[in-house]
Amino acid sequence: MKKYLILLVLGIASLQVLLSRDPTRFQCDIVIKYKPDQIFIYEGDNDIAGGKKLSEIMKDAKKIVRELNKKLNTIPVAFISPKPSLARWDLKEEYIELNLRFEKYAKRKDQVDFINIWPVMLNPEGEPTAELFIEDGLHMSKSGYDLWAGEIKKYMK
């Protein structure tokens, strides 16, 4: 039976859970101990909102792929794009640019996929679909998670 690990750490940037700020120490034991067949990482949303540079987000993403591959022998990794949200719509240009960078990176790496959930979360006017979010306009509703589940399943190997 295949084992998947999906990192959707609420309130904390997923890569920050895996990467220590101490550059000599890698904090991914929680991932490695499960020996998943594939890893899905949602990253960038809180980082962008917190003012982190896109280049730093990508640097961390590349590091995590390198480290996971060292320890788990070229494991497939899928990055889930930062989602469009009502609460952070003012940051949409940065989100779009980060999504382009993730997509470009994934095209160059055989074991890396990019799941772009951005377009499926937009309404016909090109704005976030309100029904996919709870009242705060940031966190997803059951409908939002159901939509994600359908998109993520397409990439399960």
Secondary structure as the mmCIF struct_conf table of DSSP 4:
data_model
#
loop_
_struct_conf.conf_type_id
_struct_conf.id
_struct_conf.beg_label_comp_id
_struct_conf.beg_label_asym_id
_struct_conf.beg_label_seq_id
_struct_conf.end_label_comp_id
_struct_conf.end_label_asym_id
_struct_conf.end_label_seq_id
STRN STRN1 TYR A 4 LEU A 7
TURN_TY1_P TURN_TY1_P1 LEU A 10 GLY A 11
BEND BEND1 ILE A 12 ILE A 12
HELX_RH_AL_P HELX_RH_AL_P1 SER A 14 LEU A 18
STRN STRN2 LEU A 19 LEU A 19
BEND BEND2 ARG A 21 ASP A 22
TURN_TY1_P TURN_TY1_P2 PRO A 23 THR A 24
STRN STRN3 PHE A 26 PHE A 26
HELX_RH_AL_P HELX_RH_AL_P2 ASP A 29 ILE A 32
TURN_TY1_P TURN_TY1_P3 LYS A 33 TYR A 34
BEND BEND3 ASP A 37 ASP A 37
STRN STRN4 GLN A 38 TYR A 42
BEND BEND4 GLY A 44 GLY A 44
HELX_RH_AL_P HELX_RH_AL_P3 ASP A 45 ALA A 49
TURN_TY1_P TURN_TY1_P4 GLY A 50 GLY A 51
HELX_RH_AL_P HELX_RH_AL_P4 LEU A 54 LEU A 72
TURN_TY1_P TURN_TY1_P5 ASN A 73 ASN A 73
BEND BEND5 THR A 74 THR A 74
STRN STRN5 VAL A 77 ILE A 80
HELX_LH_PP_P HELX_LH_PP_P1 SER A 81 PRO A 84
BEND BEND6 LEU A 86 LEU A 86
TURN_TY1_P TURN_TY1_P6 ALA A 87 ARG A 88
HELX_RH_3T_P HELX_RH_3T_P1 TRP A 89 LEU A 91
HELX_RH_AL_P HELX_RH_AL_P5 LYS A 92 ARG A 108
TURN_TY1_P TURN_TY1_P7 ASP A 110 GLN A 111
STRN STRN6 VAL A 112 ILE A 115
TURN_TY1_P TURN_TY1_P8 TRP A 118 TRP A 118
HELX_RH_3T_P HELX_RH_3T_P2 PRO A 119 MET A 121
STRN STRN7 LEU A 122 LEU A 122
TURN_TY1_P TURN_TY1_P9 PRO A 124 GLU A 125
BEND BEND7 GLY A 126 GLU A 127
STRN STRN8 PRO A 128 PRO A 128
HELX_RH_3T_P HELX_RH_3T_P3 ALA A 130 LEU A 132
STRN STRN9 PHE A 133 PHE A 133
TURN_TY1_P TURN_TY1_P10 GLU A 135 ASP A 136
BEND BEND8 GLY A 137 HIS A 139
STRN STRN10 MET A 140 MET A 140
HELX_RH_AL_P HELX_RH_AL_P6 LYS A 142 LYS A 153
TURN_TY1_P TURN_TY1_P11 LYS A 154 TYR A 155
#
